[in-house]
Amino acid sequence: MTSTRQELAGVARGGAISFVGAAFAALGGFVLTIVVTRGIGAEGAGVVFQAIAVFTIAFNVAKLGADTGLLWQLPRLAASGLAHESRRAVLAALVPVAIASVAAAVVVYAASGLIAGDESSYANALRAMAPFLLVAAPMVVLLAATRGFGDVVPFTVVNNLALPALRPLAAGVAMLAGGGVIAVVYAWSAPLCVGLAIAAWIVWKQLRRQPTTGKQAWAGWSEFWRFTLPRGASAVLEIVLVWADVLIVGAMLGPAEAGIYAAASRFITSGTIAEQALRLAIAPRFSSLLTQGLKDRVQSLYGVSAGWIMLASWPIYVSLALYGDVVLGIFGPQFTAASTALAILAVGMMIALAAGNIQSLLLMSGNSTWQFGNKVAAVALNVTANLVLVPAYGIVGAAIAWSVTMTFDALVTVAEVRHLVGVRPELGRLLRVAVPVAVCYLAVGLVARWLFTPSVPMVVGAVLVSTALYGLWCWRERRTFDLSTFKNVLLRRQES
């Protein structure tokens, strides 16, 4: 088995594990959205989603980029014969994050009234969430350390299985007991404590397996933070890109519109399952291969994984664009108003995902400062576009602003990776996916909508027909896209 094939098999193995977790996480997020929107309505859901947005931005500030720093640093230590210094690296990351988490909790609690303005329920939700900032960032950093040690299972179990399962269950129980917005906030936040305990235990066990002595000492503390702090700033800006439109819609149009738009925009993450799963497995491999100067293998790994992402995600987004009115109707009749916005968001995400794991590649090449510059420009574009378009076009304007921003960010990053790393996207793979997706999903879906009244049974039937046709095409093209690698992994076979 060649080295490149071994890398692909390793990514496929880790990606398959992560895919199961990411799929479950998407399902859990979908169930949580249904529980919240059905339980407390669009206005209550808008308050909850806005509070989650502020919490998410705050905890990303508090983690200082140390999660990506460990994901970058730990494989480098192993490749350089410095695995015995892993304890120092984890401690160097965790202590500043713990201090920053305390500061973030205090700031959010104290500024809740200023952030929420006249919305007292929004301010109360922020105050209820603030103490949980003490555990959120340390949990994520510890889970990143488990990935840096080459194991995607702990992250998958905690972040993609345990939390998504506990949150809708807790929210449902809370609302059945008569709870409202604050009860939902506690139901969403409390499982983080369980996640931190599990993550700390797993990292402790992993560190015990590392060597305790070596010939060299790690002198990379300053290098670690030079890489990490720009990445931390970029991560905050990435989260701002995810949630800014919800906050702006809430501020300009009210919590009900924010709840409707948030339901549609959270739906968009469902198609990123493959990208998330492969990112968990591929980022440490990028770091290790680039450290060893194996650029050809990086090019191959990037190109094949980008093809896998498009194969898995594009059919989902075409389906969301076509059947958005039916899908959003699951949340309640008032949410179908976001169907046009959902279609625009879907197109934007398809363009962004066509670039594959380009963000991970830029980061793992050590160019966190470049990514930070990209995110500054993207946030400026996104906020400006939202401020211009939302007053005129409502949630459709917010969707346009987000899609334009995602396209800009992806194209700029592709250009930078080609210049800085020498790795380029393979446009041939994009075209080979676009044609069958257009035939199997877009054409079939348009015919189905023309012949039948839009309904859940119609959507299910059309998607089943589309998927059957698409599956036949994928089987025919399995060698082109190295799909046999997944087959071998699933059957636990190795090529000799």
C-alpha positions as CSV (number, residue, x, y, z in Angstrom):
1,M,0.0,0.0,0.0
2,T,1.5,3.4,-1.0
3,S,2.0,6.2,1.4
4,T,-0.8,8.3,-0.3
5,R,-3.2,5.4,-0.1
6,Q,-2.4,4.9,3.6
7,E,-3.1,8.5,4.2
8,L,-6.4,8.3,2.4
9,A,-7.3,5.2,4.3
10,G,-6.5,6.9,7.6
11,V,-8.6,9.9,6.7
12,A,-11.4,7.6,5.5
13,R,-11.3,5.7,8.8
14,G,-11.3,8.8,11.0
15,G,-13.8,10.4,8.7
16,A,-16.2,7.5,8.8
17,I,-16.2,7.6,12.6
18,S,-16.6,11.4,12.6
19,F,-19.3,11.2,10.0
20,V,-21.5,9.1,12.3
21,G,-20.9,11.6,15.0
22,A,-21.5,14.6,12.8
23,A,-24.7,13.1,11.4
24,F,-26.0,12.5,14.9
25,A,-25.0,16.0,15.9
26,A,-26.9,17.4,12.9
27,L,-29.9,15.3,13.9
28,G,-29.7,16.4,17.5
29,G,-29.5,20.1,16.4
30,F,-32.6,19.5,14.2
31,V,-34.5,17.9,17.0
32,L,-33.5,20.7,19.4
33,T,-34.7,23.3,16.9
34,I,-38.1,21.5,16.6
35,V,-38.4,21.2,20.4
36,V,-37.6,24.8,21.0
37,T,-39.7,26.3,18.1
38,R,-42.7,24.1,18.8
39,G,-42.4,24.6,22.6
40,I,-41.8,28.4,22.9
41,G,-42.7,29.7,19.5
42,A,-40.7,31.9,17.1
43,E,-40.3,34.8,19.5
44,G,-39.0,32.6,22.4
45,A,-36.8,30.7,20.0
46,G,-35.4,34.0,18.7
47,V,-34.4,34.9,22.3
48,V,-32.8,31.5,22.8
49,F,-30.9,31.6,19.5
50,Q,-29.6,35.2,20.1
51,A,-28.4,34.2,23.6
52,I,-26.6,31.1,22.1
53,A,-25.1,33.4,19.5
54,V,-23.6,35.7,22.2
55,F,-22.5,32.7,24.3
56,T,-20.8,31.1,21.3
57,I,-18.9,34.2,20.4
58,A,-17.8,34.7,24.0
59,F,-16.5,31.2,24.5
60,N,-14.6,31.4,21.2
61,V,-12.9,34.5,22.5
62,A,-12.1,32.7,25.7
63,K,-10.5,29.6,24.0
64,L,-7.9,32.0,22.4
65,G,-7.5,29.6,19.5
66,A,-5.7,27.1,21.7
67,D,-7.8,24.2,20.4
68,T,-6.4,24.7,16.9
69,G,-3.0,25.4,18.4
70,L,-2.9,22.0,20.1
71,L,-4.2,20.4,16.9
72,W,-1.3,21.9,15.1
73,Q,1.4,21.5,17.8
74,L,0.9,18.0,19.1
75,P,1.4,16.2,15.7
76,R,4.5,18.4,15.2
77,L,5.9,17.3,18.6
78,A,5.3,13.7,17.7
79,A,6.9,14.1,14.2
80,S,9.9,15.9,15.7
81,G,10.6,13.3,18.5
82,L,9.3,15.6,21.2
83,A,6.2,13.7,22.3
84,H,7.5,13.7,25.9
85,E,6.8,17.5,25.9
86,S,3.1,17.0,25.2
87,R,2.2,17.7,28.8
88,R,3.8,21.1,28.8
89,A,2.1,21.9,25.5
90,V,-1.4,21.0,26.9
91,L,-0.7,23.0,30.1
92,A,0.6,26.0,28.1
93,A,-2.7,26.0,26.2
94,L,-5.1,25.3,29.1
95,V,-4.1,27.7,31.8
96,P,-4.5,30.9,29.7
97,V,-7.9,29.6,28.4
98,A,-9.1,29.0,32.0
99,I,-8.3,32.5,33.0
100,A,-9.9,33.9,29.8
101,S,-13.0,31.9,30.5
102,V,-13.5,33.5,33.9
103,A,-13.1,37.0,32.3
104,A,-15.6,36.1,29.5
105,A,-18.2,34.9,32.1
106,V,-17.9,38.1,34.1
107,V,-18.1,40.3,31.0
108,V,-21.2,38.6,29.6
109,Y,-23.0,38.6,32.9
110,A,-22.2,42.3,33.6
111,A,-23.0,43.5,30.1
112,S,-26.2,41.4,29.6
113,G,-28.5,44.4,30.0
114,L,-26.4,46.5,27.5
115,I,-26.3,43.6,25.0
116,A,-30.1,42.9,25.2
117,G,-31.3,46.5,25.3
118,D,-35.0,46.6,26.1
119,E,-35.5,42.8,25.8
120,S,-35.5,41.7,29.5
121,S,-36.0,38.0,28.6
122,Y,-32.9,38.2,26.4
123,A,-30.9,39.8,29.2
124,N,-32.1,37.1,31.7
125,A,-31.1,34.4,29.2
126,L,-27.6,35.8,28.9
127,R,-27.2,36.0,32.7
128,A,-28.3,32.4,33.0
129,M,-25.8,31.2,30.4
130,A,-22.8,33.3,31.6
131,P,-21.5,30.9,34.3
132,F,-21.3,28.0,31.8
133,L,-18.6,30.0,30.0
134,L,-16.2,28.7,32.7
135,V,-16.5,25.2,31.3
136,A,-17.2,25.6,27.5
137,A,-13.7,26.8,26.3
138,P,-11.7,24.4,28.5
139,M,-13.8,21.5,27.3
140,V,-13.2,22.4,23.6
141,V,-9.5,22.8,24.1
142,L,-9.2,19.4,25.8
143,L,-11.2,17.7,23.1
144,A,-8.9,19.3,20.5
145,A,-5.9,17.8,22.4
146,T,-7.4,14.3,22.0
147,R,-7.6,15.0,18.2
148,G,-4.0,16.2,18.3
149,F,-3.0,12.8,19.7
150,G,-4.6,11.2,16.6
151,D,-7.9,10.0,18.1
152,V,-11.1,11.4,16.8
153,V,-13.3,9.2,18.9
154,P,-13.4,11.3,22.2
155,F,-14.4,14.5,20.3
156,T,-17.0,12.5,18.4
157,V,-18.5,10.9,21.5
158,V,-18.6,14.1,23.6
159,N,-19.2,16.9,21.1
160,N,-21.2,15.1,18.4
161,L,-23.0,12.4,20.4
162,A,-23.4,13.3,24.1
163,L,-24.2,17.0,23.9
164,P,-26.6,16.8,20.9
165,A,-28.4,13.9,22.7
166,L,-28.7,15.6,26.1
167,R,-29.7,19.1,24.9
168,P,-33.1,18.3,23.2
169,L,-33.9,15.7,25.9
170,A,-33.3,18.2,28.7
171,A,-35.1,21.0,26.8
172,G,-38.1,18.8,26.2
173,V,-38.3,17.7,29.9
174,A,-37.9,21.3,31.0
175,M,-40.8,22.6,28.8
176,L,-43.1,19.6,29.8
177,A,-42.5,20.7,33.4
178,G,-43.7,24.2,32.5
179,G,-40.4,25.9,31.9
180,G,-39.9,28.7,29.3
181,V,-36.9,30.5,27.8
182,I,-34.7,30.2,30.9
183,A,-35.4,26.5,31.3
184,V,-34.3,26.0,27.7
185,V,-31.2,28.0,28.3
186,Y,-30.2,25.8,31.2
187,A,-31.0,22.7,29.2
188,W,-28.7,23.8,26.4
189,S,-25.9,24.9,28.8
190,A,-25.8,22.3,31.6
191,P,-24.5,19.3,29.4
192,L,-21.2,21.3,28.9
193,C,-20.3,20.3,32.5
194,V,-20.6,16.7,31.6
195,G,-18.5,17.2,28.5
196,L,-15.7,18.9,30.4
197,A,-15.5,16.1,32.9
198,I,-15.3,13.4,30.2
199,A,-12.7,15.4,28.2
200,A,-10.5,16.0,31.2
201,W,-10.5,12.3,32.0
202,I,-9.6,11.2,28.5
203,V,-6.8,13.7,28.1
204,W,-5.3,12.6,31.4
205,K,-5.3,9.0,30.2
206,Q,-3.7,10.0,26.8
207,L,-1.0,12.0,28.5
208,R,-0.1,9.1,30.7
209,R,0.6,7.1,27.6
210,Q,3.1,9.7,26.3
211,P,6.9,9.3,26.9
212,T,8.0,11.1,30.1
213,T,11.7,11.8,29.1
214,G,13.6,12.7,26.0
215,K,16.8,14.3,24.8
216,Q,15.4,17.6,23.8
217,A,13.1,20.1,25.6
218,W,10.3,21.9,23.9
219,A,11.1,25.6,23.5
220,G,8.1,26.4,21.4
221,W,5.9,28.2,23.9
222,S,6.2,31.5,22.1
223,E,5.9,29.9,18.7
224,F,2.7,28.1,19.9
225,W,1.1,31.4,20.9
226,R,2.3,33.3,17.8
227,F,0.4,30.7,15.8
228,T,-2.5,30.4,18.2
229,L,-3.5,33.9,19.0
230,P,-4.2,34.9,15.3
231,R,-6.1,31.7,15.0
232,G,-8.1,32.5,18.1
233,A,-9.0,35.9,16.6
234,S,-9.9,34.2,13.3
235,A,-12.1,31.7,15.2
236,V,-14.0,34.5,16.9
237,L,-14.5,36.2,13.5
238,E,-15.7,32.8,12.0
239,I,-18.3,32.6,14.7
240,V,-19.3,36.2,14.2
241,L,-19.9,35.2,10.5
242,V,-22.1,32.4,11.6
243,W,-24.2,34.4,14.0
244,A,-24.0,38.1,13.1
245,D,-26.9,37.9,10.7
246,V,-29.1,36.4,13.4
247,L,-28.1,39.1,15.9
248,I,-28.6,41.9,13.3
249,V,-32.0,40.5,12.2
250,G,-33.0,40.4,15.9
251,A,-31.9,43.9,16.5
252,M,-33.5,45.3,13.4
253,L,-36.6,43.2,12.9
254,G,-37.3,41.7,16.4
255,P,-36.9,38.3,18.1
256,A,-39.7,36.6,16.1
257,E,-37.9,37.3,12.8
258,A,-34.6,36.3,14.4
259,G,-36.2,33.0,15.4
260,I,-37.5,32.3,11.9
261,Y,-34.2,33.2,10.2
262,A,-32.2,31.3,12.8
263,A,-34.2,28.1,12.1
264,A,-33.4,28.4,8.4
265,S,-29.7,29.3,9.0
266,R,-29.2,26.5,11.5
267,F,-30.6,24.1,9.0
268,I,-27.8,25.0,6.6
269,T,-25.3,23.3,8.9
270,S,-26.9,19.9,8.2
271,G,-25.0,19.6,4.9
272,T,-21.6,20.2,6.5
273,I,-21.6,16.8,8.0
274,A,-19.0,15.4,5.6
275,E,-16.8,18.5,5.8
276,Q,-16.8,18.4,9.6
277,A,-16.1,14.7,9.8
278,L,-13.2,14.9,7.4
279,R,-11.8,18.0,9.0
280,L,-11.5,16.2,12.3
281,A,-9.4,13.4,10.7
282,I,-7.5,15.4,8.1
283,A,-6.2,18.5,9.9
284,P,-3.5,16.6,12.0
285,R,-2.4,14.8,8.9
286,F,-2.0,18.1,7.0
287,S,0.2,19.3,9.9
288,S,2.3,16.2,10.0
289,L,2.8,16.0,6.2
290,L,3.6,19.6,5.8
291,T,6.2,19.4,8.6
292,Q,7.9,16.6,6.7
293,G,7.8,18.6,3.4
294,L,5.5,16.0,1.6
295,K,3.6,18.5,-0.5
296,D,2.6,16.0,-3.2
297,R,0.8,13.9,-0.6
298,V,-0.9,16.9,0.8
299,Q,-2.1,17.8,-2.8
300,S,-3.5,14.3,-3.3
301,L,-5.1,14.2,0.2
302,Y,-6.7,17.6,-0.3
303,G,-8.0,16.9,-3.8
304,V,-9.6,13.5,-2.9
305,S,-11.2,14.7,0.3
306,A,-12.6,17.8,-1.4
307,G,-14.3,15.4,-3.9
308,W,-15.7,13.4,-1.0
309,I,-17.1,16.6,0.6
310,M,-18.9,17.7,-2.6
311,L,-20.3,14.2,-3.2
312,A,-21.9,14.1,0.2
313,S,-23.0,17.7,0.7
314,W,-24.2,19.1,-2.6
315,P,-27.3,16.8,-2.9
316,I,-28.4,17.9,0.5
317,Y,-28.2,21.6,-0.4
318,V,-29.9,21.2,-3.7
319,S,-32.7,19.4,-1.8
320,L,-33.0,22.1,0.8
321,A,-33.2,24.8,-1.9
322,L,-35.9,22.9,-3.8
323,Y,-38.0,21.8,-0.8
324,G,-37.3,24.6,1.7
325,D,-41.0,25.4,2.2
326,V,-41.9,21.8,3.1
327,V,-38.8,21.3,5.3
328,L,-39.3,24.6,7.3
329,G,-43.0,23.8,7.7
330,I,-41.9,21.1,10.2
331,F,-41.1,23.9,12.7
332,G,-44.5,25.6,12.2
333,P,-46.4,27.4,9.5
334,Q,-44.8,30.8,10.2
335,F,-41.3,29.4,9.5
336,T,-42.1,28.8,5.8
337,A,-41.5,32.5,5.3
338,A,-37.8,31.7,5.3
339,S,-37.8,29.3,2.3
340,T,-36.3,31.8,-0.1
341,A,-33.6,32.7,2.4
342,L,-32.9,29.0,2.9
343,A,-32.4,28.5,-0.9
344,I,-30.0,31.4,-1.0
345,L,-28.0,30.1,2.0
346,A,-27.9,26.7,0.4
347,V,-26.3,28.0,-2.8
348,G,-23.7,30.0,-0.8
349,M,-22.8,26.9,1.2
350,M,-22.4,24.8,-1.9
351,I,-19.8,27.3,-3.2
352,A,-18.0,27.3,0.1
353,L,-17.8,23.5,0.4
354,A,-16.5,23.2,-3.2
355,A,-13.2,24.4,-1.8
356,G,-13.0,21.4,0.5
357,N,-11.0,21.6,3.7
358,I,-9.1,24.7,2.4
359,Q,-9.3,26.5,5.8
360,S,-7.7,23.6,7.6
361,L,-4.9,23.4,5.0
362,L,-4.2,27.2,5.4
363,L,-4.1,26.8,9.1
364,M,-2.0,23.6,9.3
365,S,0.6,25.2,7.0
366,G,1.2,27.7,9.9
367,N,-0.4,30.7,8.2
368,S,-2.9,31.6,10.9
369,T,-2.1,35.3,10.4
370,W,-3.3,35.1,6.8
371,Q,-6.5,33.5,7.9
372,F,-7.1,36.2,10.4
373,G,-6.8,38.9,7.7
374,N,-9.3,36.9,5.6
375,K,-11.8,36.8,8.5
376,V,-11.4,40.5,9.2
377,A,-12.3,41.3,5.6
378,A,-15.1,38.7,5.6
379,V,-16.7,40.1,8.8
380,A,-16.5,43.7,7.5
381,L,-18.2,42.6,4.3
382,N,-20.8,40.6,6.1
383,V,-21.8,43.2,8.6
384,T,-21.9,46.0,6.0
385,A,-24.0,43.9,3.6
386,N,-26.4,43.0,6.4
387,L,-26.8,46.6,7.5
388,V,-27.6,47.6,3.9
389,L,-29.7,44.6,2.9
390,V,-31.7,43.6,6.0
391,P,-33.7,46.9,6.3
392,A,-34.6,46.6,2.6
393,Y,-35.1,42.9,2.1
394,G,-35.5,41.4,5.6
395,I,-34.2,37.9,6.1
396,V,-33.7,37.4,2.4
397,G,-31.2,40.3,2.6
398,A,-29.4,38.6,5.5
399,A,-29.2,35.4,3.4
400,I,-27.7,37.2,0.4
401,A,-25.1,38.9,2.7
402,W,-24.1,35.6,4.2
403,S,-23.8,33.8,0.9
404,V,-21.7,36.5,-0.7
405,T,-19.4,36.5,2.3
406,M,-18.9,32.8,2.3
407,T,-18.1,32.9,-1.4
408,F,-15.6,35.7,-0.9
409,D,-13.9,33.9,2.0
410,A,-13.6,30.6,0.1
411,L,-12.1,32.2,-3.1
412,V,-9.6,34.3,-1.2
413,T,-8.4,31.3,0.9
414,V,-8.0,29.1,-2.3
415,A,-5.9,31.8,-3.8
416,E,-3.7,32.1,-0.7
417,V,-3.2,28.3,-0.3
418,R,-2.2,28.1,-4.0
419,H,0.4,30.9,-3.5
420,L,1.7,30.0,0.0
421,V,1.5,26.2,0.0
422,G,1.4,25.3,-3.7
423,V,-1.8,23.3,-3.4
424,R,-4.7,24.0,-5.7
425,P,-8.3,22.8,-6.1
426,E,-9.0,20.2,-8.8
427,L,-11.8,21.8,-10.9
428,G,-12.3,18.6,-12.8
429,R,-13.7,16.9,-9.7
430,L,-16.1,19.8,-9.2
431,L,-17.5,19.5,-12.6
432,R,-17.8,15.7,-12.4
433,V,-20.0,16.2,-9.3
434,A,-22.0,19.2,-10.5
435,V,-23.5,17.4,-13.5
436,P,-24.9,14.3,-11.8
437,V,-26.2,16.4,-8.9
438,A,-28.0,18.7,-11.3
439,V,-29.5,15.7,-13.2
440,C,-30.4,13.5,-10.2
441,Y,-31.6,16.1,-7.7
442,L,-32.3,19.4,-9.4
443,A,-34.1,18.0,-12.5
444,V,-35.9,15.3,-10.7
445,G,-37.0,17.8,-8.0
446,L,-38.3,20.3,-10.5
447,V,-40.3,17.6,-12.2
448,A,-41.7,16.4,-8.8
449,R,-42.8,19.9,-7.9
450,W,-44.4,20.4,-11.3
451,L,-46.4,17.1,-11.1
452,F,-47.3,17.0,-7.4
453,T,-48.4,19.3,-4.6
454,P,-45.5,20.0,-2.3
455,S,-45.8,17.8,0.8
456,V,-43.6,15.7,3.1
457,P,-44.5,12.4,1.2
458,M,-43.7,14.1,-2.1
459,V,-40.3,15.3,-0.8
460,V,-39.5,11.9,0.6
461,G,-40.4,10.1,-2.6
462,A,-38.5,12.6,-4.9
463,V,-35.4,12.4,-2.7
464,L,-35.5,8.6,-2.7
465,V,-35.6,8.5,-6.5
466,S,-32.9,11.1,-6.8
467,T,-30.7,9.2,-4.3
468,A,-31.1,5.9,-6.1
469,L,-30.0,7.5,-9.4
470,Y,-27.1,9.3,-7.7
471,G,-26.0,6.1,-5.9
472,L,-25.8,4.3,-9.2
473,W,-23.6,7.1,-10.6
474,C,-21.4,7.1,-7.5
475,W,-20.9,3.3,-8.0
476,R,-19.9,3.9,-11.6
477,E,-17.4,6.6,-10.6
478,R,-16.1,4.9,-7.5
479,R,-12.5,4.7,-8.8
480,T,-12.5,8.3,-10.0
481,F,-13.3,9.5,-6.5
482,D,-11.4,6.8,-4.5
483,L,-14.7,5.6,-3.0
484,S,-13.2,2.1,-2.7
485,T,-11.1,3.4,0.1
486,F,-14.2,3.9,2.2
487,K,-15.4,0.4,1.2
488,N,-12.2,-1.1,2.4
489,V,-12.3,0.8,5.7
490,L,-15.9,-0.2,6.4
491,L,-15.0,-3.9,5.6
492,R,-11.8,-3.5,7.6
493,R,-9.7,-4.5,4.6
494,Q,-6.2,-3.2,3.8
495,E,-4.6,-3.1,0.4
496,S,-1.3,-4.7,0.1
